[in-house]
């Protein structure tokens, strides 16, 4: 099972569907998994693929993904949160401030 399928299965196990909006947001996070994107950066990237999406939908989806353990929310004391994809197989790394 690939990484995307694992994340999709995790959503399903918790009773959530993989809507188009959630899929596009998840795609953007996975495509940028080596970066720590802010919600605004995620929104800008998602908007290119799915122009109809609203910022509130991105915020709600990121909150859901965090609650389900799909992403980590990071705070680097810059006034905004950043998000990182949770990867079971990845090594733990530290964020120096």
TIVO-2410 file (N, C-alpha, C; in nm, 3 decimals):
# residues 97
REC num residu      c1      c2      c3 atome chaine
REC   1      X   0.085  -0.117   0.000     N      A
REC   1      X   0.000   0.000   0.000    CA      A
REC   1      X   0.090   0.124   0.000     C      A
REC   2      X   0.067   0.215  -0.095     N      A
REC   2      X   0.150   0.336  -0.100    CA      A
REC   2      X   0.106   0.437   0.005     C      A
REC   3      X   0.184   0.543   0.018     N      A
REC   3      X   0.162   0.642   0.123    CA      A
REC   3      X   0.025   0.708   0.112     C      A
REC   4      X  -0.015   0.742  -0.011     N      A
REC   4      X  -0.144   0.805  -0.031    CA      A
REC   4      X  -0.257   0.713   0.011     C      A
REC   5      X  -0.248   0.586  -0.025     N      A
REC   5      X  -0.351   0.489   0.012    CA      A
REC   5      X  -0.360   0.472   0.163     C      A
REC   6      X  -0.246   0.477   0.231     N      A
REC   6      X  -0.246   0.466   0.377    CA      A
REC   6      X  -0.320   0.584   0.440     C      A
REC   7      X  -0.294   0.704   0.388     N      A
REC   7      X  -0.360   0.823   0.442    CA      A
REC   7      X  -0.509   0.820   0.412     C      A
REC   8      X  -0.544   0.775   0.293     N      A
REC   8      X  -0.684   0.762   0.254    CA      A
REC   8      X  -0.755   0.661   0.345     C      A
REC   9      X  -0.690   0.552   0.373     N      A
REC   9      X  -0.746   0.448   0.461    CA      A
REC   9      X  -0.766   0.501   0.603     C      A
REC  10      X  -0.672   0.582   0.648     N      A
REC  10      X  -0.683   0.640   0.782    CA      A
REC  10      X  -0.806   0.729   0.792     C      A
REC  11      X  -0.832   0.807   0.689     N      A
REC  11      X  -0.952   0.890   0.685    CA      A
REC  11      X  -1.077   0.802   0.691     C      A
REC  12      X  -1.079   0.699   0.610     N      A
REC  12      X  -1.194   0.609   0.602    CA      A
REC  12      X  -1.219   0.540   0.735     C      A
REC  13      X  -1.112   0.495   0.801     N      A
REC  13      X  -1.125   0.428   0.931    CA      A
REC  13      X  -1.193   0.517   1.035     C      A
REC  14      X  -1.168   0.647   1.024     N      A
REC  14      X  -1.225   0.743   1.120    CA      A
REC  14      X  -1.361   0.794   1.075     C      A
REC  15      X  -1.412   0.741   0.964     N      A
REC  15      X  -1.546   0.777   0.919    CA      A
REC  15      X  -1.553   0.899   0.829     C      A
REC  16      X  -1.442   0.938   0.768     N      A
REC  16      X  -1.440   1.055   0.680    CA      A
REC  16      X  -1.418   1.012   0.536     C      A
REC  17      X  -1.483   1.082   0.445     N      A
REC  17      X  -1.465   1.056   0.302    CA      A
REC  17      X  -1.351   1.142   0.249     C      A
REC  18      X  -1.289   1.094   0.144     N      A
REC  18      X  -1.185   1.172   0.077    CA      A
REC  18      X  -1.254   1.255  -0.031     C      A
REC  19      X  -1.301   1.372   0.009     N      A
REC  19      X  -1.368   1.462  -0.085    CA      A
REC  19      X  -1.265   1.520  -0.182     C      A
REC  20      X  -1.313   1.584  -0.285     N      A
REC  20      X  -1.222   1.646  -0.382    CA      A
REC  20      X  -1.132   1.748  -0.314     C      A
REC  21      X  -1.191   1.829  -0.225     N      A
REC  21      X  -1.113   1.931  -0.155    CA      A
REC  21      X  -1.004   1.866  -0.069     C      A
REC  22      X  -1.039   1.765   0.006     N      A
REC  22      X  -0.942   1.696   0.092    CA      A
REC  22      X  -0.833   1.631   0.008     C      A
REC  23      X  -0.872   1.573  -0.105     N      A
REC  23      X  -0.774   1.507  -0.193    CA      A
REC  23      X  -0.673   1.608  -0.245     C      A
REC  24      X  -0.721   1.724  -0.291     N      A
REC  24      X  -0.630   1.824  -0.346    CA      A
REC  24      X  -0.536   1.878  -0.238     C      A
REC  25      X  -0.589   1.903  -0.119     N      A
REC  25      X  -0.506   1.951  -0.008    CA      A
REC  25      X  -0.402   1.845   0.028     C      A
REC  26      X  -0.444   1.721   0.035     N      A
REC  26      X  -0.351   1.612   0.066    CA      A
REC  26      X  -0.245   1.598  -0.043     C      A
REC  27      X  -0.286   1.612  -0.169     N      A
REC  27      X  -0.191   1.607  -0.281    CA      A
REC  27      X  -0.084   1.715  -0.266     C      A
REC  28      X  -0.126   1.836  -0.234     N      A
REC  28      X  -0.032   1.948  -0.220    CA      A
REC  28      X   0.065   1.922  -0.106     C      A
REC  29      X   0.014   1.874   0.006     N      A
REC  29      X   0.101   1.845   0.121    CA      A
REC  29      X   0.200   1.734   0.085     C      A
REC  30      X   0.152   1.631   0.016     N      A
REC  30      X   0.241   1.520  -0.022    CA      A
REC  30      X   0.345   1.564  -0.124     C      A
REC  31      X   0.307   1.650  -0.217     N      A
REC  31      X   0.401   1.700  -0.318    CA      A
REC  31      X   0.509   1.788  -0.256     C      A
REC  32      X   0.480   1.842  -0.139     N      A
REC  32      X   0.573   1.933  -0.071    CA      A
REC  32      X   0.615   1.878   0.064     C      A
REC  33      X   0.623   1.747   0.075     N      A
REC  33      X   0.647   1.685   0.206    CA      A
REC  33      X   0.784   1.716   0.264     C      A
REC  34      X   0.874   1.768   0.184     N      A
REC  34      X   1.005   1.806   0.236    CA      A
REC  34      X   1.008   1.951   0.284     C      A
REC  35      X   0.892   2.018   0.276     N      A
REC  35      X   0.882   2.159   0.318    CA      A
REC  35      X   0.784   2.171   0.434     C      A
REC  36      X   0.795   2.280   0.506     N      A
REC  36      X   0.701   2.310   0.613    CA      A
REC  36      X   0.616   2.427   0.566     C      A
REC  37      X   0.502   2.396   0.505     N      A
REC  37      X   0.417   2.499   0.447    CA      A
REC  37      X   0.321   2.556   0.549     C      A
REC  38      X   0.295   2.686   0.539     N      A
REC  38      X   0.192   2.748   0.622    CA      A
REC  38      X   0.057   2.720   0.557     C      A
REC  39      X  -0.050   2.745   0.631     N      A
REC  39      X  -0.183   2.722   0.575    CA      A
REC  39      X  -0.206   2.813   0.454     C      A
REC  40      X  -0.152   2.934   0.459     N      A
REC  40      X  -0.167   3.027   0.346    CA      A
REC  40      X  -0.092   2.977   0.223     C      A
REC  41      X   0.026   2.921   0.244     N      A
REC  41      X   0.103   2.866   0.132    CA      A
REC  41      X   0.031   2.744   0.073     C      A
REC  42      X  -0.024   2.661   0.160     N      A
REC  42      X  -0.102   2.546   0.113    CA      A
REC  42      X  -0.222   2.594   0.033     C      A
REC  43      X  -0.290   2.695   0.085     N      A
REC  43      X  -0.407   2.751   0.016    CA      A
REC  43      X  -0.368   2.801  -0.123     C      A
REC  44      X  -0.258   2.876  -0.134     N      A
REC  44      X  -0.214   2.929  -0.264    CA      A
REC  44      X  -0.186   2.816  -0.363     C      A
REC  45      X  -0.122   2.709  -0.317     N      A
REC  45      X  -0.092   2.596  -0.405    CA      A
REC  45      X  -0.218   2.519  -0.443     C      A
REC  46      X  -0.308   2.502  -0.347     N      A
REC  46      X  -0.433   2.430  -0.374    CA      A
REC  46      X  -0.518   2.510  -0.472     C      A
REC  47      X  -0.522   2.641  -0.456     N      A
REC  47      X  -0.604   2.729  -0.540    CA      A
REC  47      X  -0.566   2.716  -0.688     C      A
REC  48      X  -0.440   2.687  -0.716     N      A
REC  48      X  -0.396   2.669  -0.855    CA      A
REC  48      X  -0.459   2.545  -0.917     C      A
REC  49      X  -0.482   2.443  -0.835     N      A
REC  49      X  -0.538   2.317  -0.884    CA      A
REC  49      X  -0.691   2.315  -0.875     C      A
REC  50      X  -0.743   2.386  -0.775     N      A
REC  50      X  -0.886   2.381  -0.746    CA      A
REC  50      X  -0.930   2.524  -0.709     C      A
REC  51      X  -0.949   2.610  -0.811     N      A
REC  51      X  -0.976   2.752  -0.788    CA      A
REC  51      X  -1.099   2.782  -0.702     C      A
REC  52      X  -1.193   2.690  -0.694     N      A
REC  52      X  -1.317   2.715  -0.620    CA      A
REC  52      X  -1.299   2.705  -0.468     C      A
REC  53      X  -1.189   2.652  -0.421     N      A
REC  53      X  -1.172   2.626  -0.279    CA      A
REC  53      X  -1.156   2.757  -0.201     C      A
REC  54      X  -1.207   2.757  -0.079     N      A
REC  54      X  -1.194   2.874   0.008    CA      A
REC  54      X  -1.090   2.852   0.116     C      A
REC  55      X  -1.039   2.961   0.169     N      A
REC  55      X  -0.938   2.954   0.274    CA      A
REC  55      X  -0.991   2.882   0.398     C      A
REC  56      X  -1.118   2.906   0.432     N      A
REC  56      X  -1.178   2.841   0.549    CA      A
REC  56      X  -1.179   2.689   0.533     C      A
REC  57      X  -1.201   2.641   0.412     N      A
REC  57      X  -1.199   2.496   0.386    CA      A
REC  57      X  -1.060   2.440   0.410     C      A
REC  58      X  -0.959   2.513   0.368     N      A
REC  58      X  -0.821   2.469   0.390    CA      A
REC  58      X  -0.791   2.465   0.539     C      A
REC  59      X  -0.831   2.570   0.613     N      A
REC  59      X  -0.809   2.571   0.758    CA      A
REC  59      X  -0.878   2.453   0.826     C      A
REC  60      X  -1.004   2.430   0.792     N      A
REC  60      X  -1.080   2.320   0.854    CA      A
REC  60      X  -1.018   2.185   0.820     C      A
REC  61      X  -0.977   2.168   0.697     N      A
REC  61      X  -0.918   2.042   0.653    CA      A
REC  61      X  -0.785   2.017   0.722     C      A
REC  62      X  -0.703   2.119   0.736     N      A
REC  62      X  -0.575   2.104   0.806    CA      A
REC  62      X  -0.598   2.067   0.952     C      A
REC  63      X  -0.700   2.128   1.013     N      A
REC  63      X  -0.733   2.095   1.152    CA      A
REC  63      X  -0.776   1.948   1.162     C      A
REC  64      X  -0.860   1.904   1.069     N      A
REC  64      X  -0.904   1.764   1.066    CA      A
REC  64      X  -0.785   1.671   1.046     C      A
REC  65      X  -0.698   1.702   0.950     N      A
REC  65      X  -0.582   1.618   0.924    CA      A
REC  65      X  -0.492   1.609   1.047     C      A
REC  66      X  -0.479   1.720   1.120     N      A
REC  66      X  -0.399   1.717   1.242    CA      A
REC  66      X  -0.464   1.628   1.347     C      A
REC  67      X  -0.595   1.642   1.366     N      A
REC  67      X  -0.667   1.561   1.464    CA      A
REC  67      X  -0.658   1.412   1.432     C      A
REC  68      X  -0.653   1.379   1.304     N      A
REC  68      X  -0.645   1.239   1.260    CA      A
REC  68      X  -0.501   1.187   1.256     C      A
REC  69      X  -0.406   1.273   1.282     N      A
REC  69      X  -0.266   1.231   1.281    CA      A
REC  69      X  -0.206   1.220   1.142     C      A
REC  70      X  -0.265   1.289   1.045     N      A
REC  70      X  -0.211   1.287   0.909    CA      A
REC  70      X  -0.101   1.390   0.890     C      A
REC  71      X  -0.110   1.500   0.966     N      A
REC  71      X  -0.008   1.605   0.961    CA      A
REC  71      X   0.027   1.648   1.102     C      A
REC  72      X   0.145   1.706   1.113     N      A
REC  72      X   0.188   1.771   1.238    CA      A
REC  72      X   0.173   1.921   1.218     C      A
REC  73      X   0.131   1.990   1.323     N      A
REC  73      X   0.130   2.136   1.320    CA      A
REC  73      X   0.254   2.183   1.394     C      A
REC  74      X   0.332   2.266   1.329     N      A
REC  74      X   0.457   2.317   1.385    CA      A
REC  74      X   0.446   2.467   1.404     C      A
REC  75      X   0.508   2.517   1.509     N      A
REC  75      X   0.511   2.661   1.533    CA      A
REC  75      X   0.656   2.703   1.552     C      A
REC  76      X   0.705   2.785   1.462     N      A
REC  76      X   0.843   2.830   1.467    CA      A
REC  76      X   0.854   2.972   1.523     C      A
REC  77      X   0.759   3.014   1.604     N      A
REC  77      X   0.758   3.147   1.665    CA      A
REC  77      X   0.764   3.260   1.563     C      A
REC  78      X   0.704   3.239   1.450     N      A
REC  78      X   0.700   3.345   1.348    CA      A
REC  78      X   0.558   3.398   1.331     C      A
REC  79      X   0.469   3.355   1.418     N      A
REC  79      X   0.332   3.405   1.413    CA      A
REC  79      X   0.237   3.324   1.329     C      A
REC  80      X   0.286   3.217   1.268     N      A
REC  80      X   0.194   3.131   1.192    CA      A
REC  80      X   0.239   2.986   1.203     C      A
REC  81      X   0.140   2.900   1.193     N      A
REC  81      X   0.168   2.757   1.201    CA      A
REC  81      X   0.214   2.705   1.065     C      A
REC  82      X   0.292   2.601   1.071     N      A
REC  82      X   0.336   2.532   0.949    CA      A
REC  82      X   0.299   2.385   0.965     C      A
REC  83      X   0.286   2.317   0.853     N      A
REC  83      X   0.238   2.180   0.855    CA      A
REC  83      X   0.337   2.087   0.786     C      A
REC  84      X   0.344   1.968   0.842     N      A
REC  84      X   0.435   1.865   0.791    CA      A
REC  84      X   0.357   1.734   0.785     C      A
REC  85      X   0.373   1.662   0.677     N      A
REC  85      X   0.307   1.534   0.660    CA      A
REC  85      X   0.361   1.432   0.760     C      A
REC  86      X   0.272   1.361   0.827     N      A
REC  86      X   0.315   1.252   0.916    CA      A
REC  86      X   0.353   1.134   0.828     C      A
REC  87      X   0.473   1.082   0.850     N      A
REC  87      X   0.519   0.968   0.772    CA      A
REC  87      X   0.567   0.860   0.867     C      A
REC  88      X   0.499   0.747   0.865     N      A
REC  88      X   0.534   0.636   0.955    CA      A
REC  88      X   0.677   0.589   0.936     C      A
REC  89      X   0.719   0.579   0.812     N      A
REC  89      X   0.850   0.522   0.781    CA      A
REC  89      X   0.964   0.622   0.794     C      A
REC  90      X   0.931   0.750   0.806     N      A
REC  90      X   1.035   0.852   0.809    CA      A
REC  90      X   1.101   0.860   0.946     C      A
REC  91      X   1.224   0.902   0.945     N      A
REC  91      X   1.296   0.920   1.071    CA      A
REC  91      X   1.246   1.048   1.138     C      A
REC  92      X   1.259   1.053   1.266     N      A
REC  92      X   1.223   1.172   1.342    CA      A
REC  92      X   1.333   1.275   1.324     C      A
REC  93      X   1.296   1.398   1.294     N      A
REC  93      X   1.399   1.501   1.285    CA      A
REC  93      X   1.360   1.618   1.373     C      A
REC  94      X   1.458   1.697   1.406     N      A
REC  94      X   1.437   1.808   1.498    CA      A
REC  94      X   1.428   1.939   1.422     C      A
REC  95      X   1.355   2.031   1.479     N      A
REC  95      X   1.342   2.164   1.421    CA      A
REC  95      X   1.408   2.261   1.518     C      A
REC  96      X   1.516   2.321   1.475     N      A
REC  96      X   1.587   2.416   1.560    CA      A
REC  96      X   1.532   2.556   1.537     C      A
REC  97      X   1.512   2.625   1.646     N      A
REC  97      X   1.456   2.760   1.637    CA      A
REC  97      X   1.565   2.860   1.668     C      A
***
